Amino acid sequence: MDGVFLMLFKKSIVITGGSGRFGTLLRNAKFKLQKKSYFPTRKQLNILNINSIYKYLKKKKPKYVIHLAGLSRPMSEHETNLEKSINLNIIGTANIVICCSKLKIKLIYFSTSYVYDNKKKASKEDDPVLPKNNYTWSKLGGESAVQMYDNSLILRVSMTERPFVHKEAFKNVITNFMYHDKVIQILPKLLNYKGILNIGGKAQSVYNFAKKESPKVKGSLAKKNQIPFNSMMNVSKLKKIIN
């Protein structure tokens, strides 16, 4: 895997949202060994200021932009602060797309598995989408802008921190959780892919996923509209790429 990182990241890459949970892990992984990997601060690259984005990307001349910046947790924030949700996840992403298209930079956008309209089956990349809350609508709004740019990749990701951060895990929620560090391991193999790609592990309950490495975690039941009960994805495309 080290060789894959060294081969791919000899080319310059910019990662937005580098101070977030996943971005911080990227900083501490093999990405930090690359002199041409950049993690701009909000002051250096403000996704709500298109001139700021354009100026920074034109100066650094990256081959890729991995767009992580935005609003995720708490999900309730997307319900109570609509303006913030729209600005950071939709308008901010659209600004990134505009600048990448002008400068001909490959864009990789991190979306979520929750955008799917699951019907008790594992959703494929071309299956219907139907967000269930404002967070997932905001991520799909970002996807809409990215889809308009041919030189892009949308990753519909189901991932979480290691170790599992909660004391309880849902028994009635089925998903494809994969730990952040595992996503980082496969990321170099995905950068030259285009379109939409499901990213995750085995479909199972959150409880079954969590208890394998956190045996003391307790089972609980999610309430209706708290989180999608079924966000299973078909990850066959991913398996073909990484195997």
Contacts in CASP RR format, 6 or more apart in sequence:
PFRMAT RR
TARGET T0000
AUTHOR 0000-0000-0000
METHOD contacts of the structure
MODEL  1
MDGVFLMLFKKSIVITGGSGRFGTLLRNAKFKLQKKSYFPTRKQLNILNI
NSIYKYLKKKKPKYVIHLAGLSRPMSEHETNLEKSINLNIIGTANIVICC
SKLKIKLIYFSTSYVYDNKKKASKEDDPVLPKNNYTWSKLGGESAVQMYD
NSLILRVSMTERPFVHKEAFKNVITNFMYHDKVIQILPKLLNYKGILNIG
GKAQSVYNFAKKESPKVKGSLAKKNQIPFNSMMNVSKLKKIIN
1 30 0 8 1.000
1 185 0 8 1.000
1 188 0 8 1.000
2 30 0 8 1.000
4 188 0 8 1.000
4 189 0 8 1.000
5 30 0 8 1.000
5 31 0 8 1.000
5 33 0 8 1.000
5 34 0 8 1.000
5 188 0 8 1.000
6 30 0 8 1.000
6 33 0 8 1.000
8 188 0 8 1.000
8 191 0 8 1.000
9 30 0 8 1.000
9 31 0 8 1.000
9 33 0 8 1.000
9 34 0 8 1.000
9 36 0 8 1.000
9 37 0 8 1.000
9 188 0 8 1.000
10 34 0 8 1.000
10 36 0 8 1.000
11 36 0 8 1.000
11 62 0 8 1.000
11 63 0 8 1.000
11 64 0 8 1.000
12 36 0 8 1.000
12 37 0 8 1.000
12 38 0 8 1.000
12 60 0 8 1.000
12 61 0 8 1.000
12 62 0 8 1.000
12 63 0 8 1.000
12 64 0 8 1.000
13 31 0 8 1.000
13 34 0 8 1.000
13 36 0 8 1.000
13 37 0 8 1.000
13 38 0 8 1.000
13 62 0 8 1.000
13 63 0 8 1.000
13 64 0 8 1.000
13 65 0 8 1.000
13 66 0 8 1.000
14 38 0 8 1.000
14 39 0 8 1.000
14 40 0 8 1.000
14 45 0 8 1.000
14 56 0 8 1.000
14 57 0 8 1.000
14 60 0 8 1.000
14 62 0 8 1.000
14 64 0 8 1.000
14 65 0 8 1.000
14 66 0 8 1.000
15 23 0 8 1.000
15 26 0 8 1.000
15 31 0 8 1.000
15 37 0 8 1.000
15 38 0 8 1.000
15 39 0 8 1.000
15 65 0 8 1.000
15 66 0 8 1.000
15 68 0 8 1.000
16 40 0 8 1.000
16 45 0 8 1.000
16 47 0 8 1.000
16 65 0 8 1.000
16 66 0 8 1.000
16 67 0 8 1.000
16 68 0 8 1.000
16 69 0 8 1.000
16 96 0 8 1.000
17 23 0 8 1.000
17 39 0 8 1.000
17 68 0 8 1.000
17 69 0 8 1.000
17 70 0 8 1.000
18 24 0 8 1.000
18 26 0 8 1.000
18 27 0 8 1.000
18 39 0 8 1.000
18 68 0 8 1.000
18 69 0 8 1.000
19 39 0 8 1.000
19 41 0 8 1.000
20 68 0 8 1.000
21 161 0 8 1.000
21 180 0 8 1.000
22 68 0 8 1.000
22 110 0 8 1.000
22 159 0 8 1.000
22 180 0 8 1.000
22 183 0 8 1.000
23 39 0 8 1.000
23 68 0 8 1.000
25 180 0 8 1.000
25 181 0 8 1.000
25 184 0 8 1.000
26 39 0 8 1.000
26 66 0 8 1.000
26 184 0 8 1.000
27 39 0 8 1.000
29 181 0 8 1.000
29 184 0 8 1.000
31 37 0 8 1.000
36 62 0 8 1.000
38 60 0 8 1.000
38 62 0 8 1.000
40 56 0 8 1.000
44 52 0 8 1.000
44 56 0 8 1.000
45 52 0 8 1.000
45 53 0 8 1.000
45 56 0 8 1.000
45 57 0 8 1.000
46 52 0 8 1.000
46 53 0 8 1.000
47 53 0 8 1.000
47 69 0 8 1.000
47 70 0 8 1.000
47 88 0 8 1.000
47 92 0 8 1.000
47 93 0 8 1.000
47 95 0 8 1.000
47 96 0 8 1.000
48 87 0 8 1.000
48 88 0 8 1.000
48 91 0 8 1.000
48 92 0 8 1.000
48 95 0 8 1.000
49 95 0 8 1.000
50 95 0 8 1.000
50 98 0 8 1.000
50 99 0 8 1.000
53 95 0 8 1.000
53 96 0 8 1.000
53 99 0 8 1.000
54 99 0 8 1.000
54 102 0 8 1.000
54 103 0 8 1.000
57 65 0 8 1.000
57 99 0 8 1.000
57 100 0 8 1.000
57 103 0 8 1.000
57 105 0 8 1.000
58 103 0 8 1.000
61 103 0 8 1.000
62 105 0 8 1.000
63 105 0 8 1.000
63 106 0 8 1.000
64 105 0 8 1.000
64 106 0 8 1.000
64 107 0 8 1.000
64 108 0 8 1.000
64 191 0 8 1.000
65 96 0 8 1.000
65 100 0 8 1.000
65 105 0 8 1.000
65 106 0 8 1.000
65 107 0 8 1.000
65 108 0 8 1.000
66 108 0 8 1.000
66 110 0 8 1.000
67 93 0 8 1.000
67 96 0 8 1.000
67 107 0 8 1.000
67 108 0 8 1.000
67 109 0 8 1.000
67 110 0 8 1.000
68 110 0 8 1.000
69 88 0 8 1.000
69 92 0 8 1.000
70 88 0 8 1.000
70 89 0 8 1.000
70 92 0 8 1.000
70 93 0 8 1.000
71 77 0 8 1.000
71 78 0 8 1.000
71 84 0 8 1.000
71 85 0 8 1.000
71 88 0 8 1.000
71 89 0 8 1.000
71 138 0 8 1.000
72 135 0 8 1.000
75 133 0 8 1.000
75 135 0 8 1.000
75 227 0 8 1.000
77 84 0 8 1.000
77 85 0 8 1.000
78 85 0 8 1.000
78 133 0 8 1.000
78 134 0 8 1.000
78 135 0 8 1.000
78 138 0 8 1.000
79 133 0 8 1.000
79 134 0 8 1.000
82 134 0 8 1.000
85 134 0 8 1.000
85 135 0 8 1.000
85 138 0 8 1.000
86 138 0 8 1.000
88 138 0 8 1.000
89 138 0 8 1.000
89 139 0 8 1.000
89 141 0 8 1.000
89 142 0 8 1.000
90 138 0 8 1.000
90 141 0 8 1.000
90 142 0 8 1.000
90 145 0 8 1.000
93 109 0 8 1.000
93 141 0 8 1.000
93 142 0 8 1.000
93 145 0 8 1.000
93 146 0 8 1.000
94 142 0 8 1.000
94 145 0 8 1.000
96 107 0 8 1.000
96 109 0 8 1.000
97 107 0 8 1.000
97 145 0 8 1.000
97 146 0 8 1.000
97 148 0 8 1.000
97 149 0 8 1.000
97 152 0 8 1.000
99 105 0 8 1.000
100 106 0 8 1.000
100 107 0 8 1.000
100 149 0 8 1.000
100 151 0 8 1.000
100 152 0 8 1.000
101 149 0 8 1.000
101 151 0 8 1.000
104 151 0 8 1.000
105 151 0 8 1.000
106 151 0 8 1.000
106 152 0 8 1.000
106 153 0 8 1.000
106 191 0 8 1.000
106 192 0 8 1.000
107 146 0 8 1.000
107 149 0 8 1.000
107 151 0 8 1.000
107 152 0 8 1.000
107 153 0 8 1.000
108 152 0 8 1.000
108 153 0 8 1.000
108 155 0 8 1.000
108 190 0 8 1.000
108 191 0 8 1.000
109 142 0 8 1.000
109 143 0 8 1.000
109 146 0 8 1.000
109 152 0 8 1.000
109 153 0 8 1.000
109 154 0 8 1.000
109 155 0 8 1.000
110 155 0 8 1.000
110 157 0 8 1.000
111 139 0 8 1.000
111 140 0 8 1.000
111 142 0 8 1.000
111 143 0 8 1.000
111 154 0 8 1.000
111 155 0 8 1.000
111 156 0 8 1.000
111 157 0 8 1.000
112 135 0 8 1.000
112 136 0 8 1.000
112 139 0 8 1.000
112 156 0 8 1.000
112 157 0 8 1.000
112 158 0 8 1.000
113 123 0 8 1.000
113 156 0 8 1.000
113 157 0 8 1.000
113 158 0 8 1.000
113 175 0 8 1.000
113 176 0 8 1.000
113 198 0 8 1.000
113 200 0 8 1.000
113 231 0 8 1.000
113 233 0 8 1.000
114 131 0 8 1.000
114 132 0 8 1.000
114 133 0 8 1.000
114 135 0 8 1.000
114 136 0 8 1.000
114 139 0 8 1.000
114 227 0 8 1.000
114 228 0 8 1.000
114 231 0 8 1.000
115 129 0 8 1.000
115 130 0 8 1.000
115 131 0 8 1.000
115 136 0 8 1.000
115 139 0 8 1.000
115 140 0 8 1.000
115 143 0 8 1.000
115 156 0 8 1.000
116 123 0 8 1.000
116 127 0 8 1.000
116 128 0 8 1.000
116 129 0 8 1.000
116 130 0 8 1.000
116 156 0 8 1.000
116 231 0 8 1.000
116 233 0 8 1.000
117 123 0 8 1.000
117 127 0 8 1.000
117 128 0 8 1.000
117 129 0 8 1.000
117 130 0 8 1.000
118 228 0 8 1.000
118 230 0 8 1.000
118 231 0 8 1.000
118 232 0 8 1.000
120 230 0 8 1.000
121 232 0 8 1.000
122 203 0 8 1.000
122 232 0 8 1.000
122 233 0 8 1.000
122 234 0 8 1.000
122 235 0 8 1.000
123 198 0 8 1.000
123 232 0 8 1.000
123 233 0 8 1.000
123 234 0 8 1.000
124 198 0 8 1.000
124 233 0 8 1.000
124 234 0 8 1.000
124 236 0 8 1.000
125 156 0 8 1.000
125 195 0 8 1.000
125 196 0 8 1.000
125 197 0 8 1.000
125 198 0 8 1.000
125 234 0 8 1.000
125 237 0 8 1.000
126 196 0 8 1.000
129 140 0 8 1.000
131 137 0 8 1.000
131 139 0 8 1.000
131 140 0 8 1.000
132 225 0 8 1.000
132 228 0 8 1.000
133 225 0 8 1.000
143 154 0 8 1.000
146 152 0 8 1.000
146 154 0 8 1.000
147 154 0 8 1.000
150 194 0 8 1.000
151 194 0 8 1.000
152 194 0 8 1.000
152 195 0 8 1.000
153 190 0 8 1.000
153 191 0 8 1.000
153 193 0 8 1.000
153 194 0 8 1.000
153 195 0 8 1.000
153 196 0 8 1.000
153 197 0 8 1.000
154 195 0 8 1.000
154 196 0 8 1.000
154 197 0 8 1.000
155 190 0 8 1.000
155 197 0 8 1.000
155 199 0 8 1.000
156 196 0 8 1.000
156 197 0 8 1.000
156 198 0 8 1.000
156 199 0 8 1.000
156 233 0 8 1.000
157 178 0 8 1.000
157 183 0 8 1.000
157 199 0 8 1.000
157 200 0 8 1.000
158 175 0 8 1.000
158 176 0 8 1.000
158 177 0 8 1.000
158 178 0 8 1.000
158 199 0 8 1.000
158 200 0 8 1.000
158 201 0 8 1.000
158 231 0 8 1.000
158 233 0 8 1.000
159 177 0 8 1.000
159 178 0 8 1.000
159 179 0 8 1.000
159 180 0 8 1.000
159 182 0 8 1.000
159 183 0 8 1.000
159 199 0 8 1.000
159 200 0 8 1.000
160 177 0 8 1.000
160 178 0 8 1.000
160 179 0 8 1.000
160 180 0 8 1.000
161 179 0 8 1.000
161 180 0 8 1.000
162 179 0 8 1.000
162 180 0 8 1.000
162 181 0 8 1.000
162 213 0 8 1.000
163 213 0 8 1.000
163 214 0 8 1.000
164 209 0 8 1.000
164 210 0 8 1.000
164 213 0 8 1.000
164 214 0 8 1.000
164 217 0 8 1.000
166 210 0 8 1.000
166 217 0 8 1.000
167 217 0 8 1.000
167 218 0 8 1.000
168 217 0 8 1.000
168 218 0 8 1.000
168 219 0 8 1.000
168 220 0 8 1.000
169 205 0 8 1.000
169 206 0 8 1.000
169 207 0 8 1.000
169 209 0 8 1.000
169 210 0 8 1.000
169 211 0 8 1.000
169 217 0 8 1.000
169 218 0 8 1.000
169 219 0 8 1.000
169 220 0 8 1.000
170 205 0 8 1.000
170 206 0 8 1.000
170 207 0 8 1.000
170 219 0 8 1.000
170 220 0 8 1.000
170 221 0 8 1.000
170 222 0 8 1.000
170 227 0 8 1.000
171 205 0 8 1.000
171 206 0 8 1.000
171 207 0 8 1.000
171 219 0 8 1.000
171 220 0 8 1.000
171 221 0 8 1.000
172 205 0 8 1.000
172 221 0 8 1.000
172 222 0 8 1.000
172 229 0 8 1.000
173 205 0 8 1.000
173 206 0 8 1.000
173 222 0 8 1.000
173 227 0 8 1.000
173 228 0 8 1.000
173 229 0 8 1.000
173 230 0 8 1.000
173 231 0 8 1.000
174 203 0 8 1.000
174 204 0 8 1.000
174 205 0 8 1.000
174 229 0 8 1.000
174 230 0 8 1.000
174 231 0 8 1.000
174 232 0 8 1.000
175 203 0 8 1.000
175 204 0 8 1.000
175 205 0 8 1.000
175 206 0 8 1.000
175 209 0 8 1.000
175 231 0 8 1.000
175 232 0 8 1.000
176 198 0 8 1.000
176 200 0 8 1.000
176 201 0 8 1.000
176 202 0 8 1.000
176 203 0 8 1.000
176 231 0 8 1.000
176 232 0 8 1.000
176 233 0 8 1.000
176 235 0 8 1.000
177 200 0 8 1.000
177 201 0 8 1.000
177 204 0 8 1.000
177 206 0 8 1.000
177 209 0 8 1.000
178 199 0 8 1.000
178 200 0 8 1.000
178 201 0 8 1.000
182 201 0 8 1.000
183 199 0 8 1.000
183 200 0 8 1.000
186 199 0 8 1.000
186 238 0 8 1.000
186 242 0 8 1.000
189 241 0 8 1.000
189 242 0 8 1.000
190 197 0 8 1.000
190 199 0 8 1.000
190 241 0 8 1.000
190 242 0 8 1.000
193 241 0 8 1.000
197 237 0 8 1.000
197 238 0 8 1.000
197 241 0 8 1.000
198 233 0 8 1.000
198 234 0 8 1.000
198 235 0 8 1.000
198 237 0 8 1.000
198 238 0 8 1.000
199 235 0 8 1.000
199 238 0 8 1.000
200 233 0 8 1.000
200 235 0 8 1.000
200 238 0 8 1.000
201 235 0 8 1.000
202 209 0 8 1.000
203 232 0 8 1.000
203 233 0 8 1.000
207 217 0 8 1.000
207 219 0 8 1.000
207 220 0 8 1.000
210 217 0 8 1.000
211 217 0 8 1.000
222 229 0 8 1.000
END
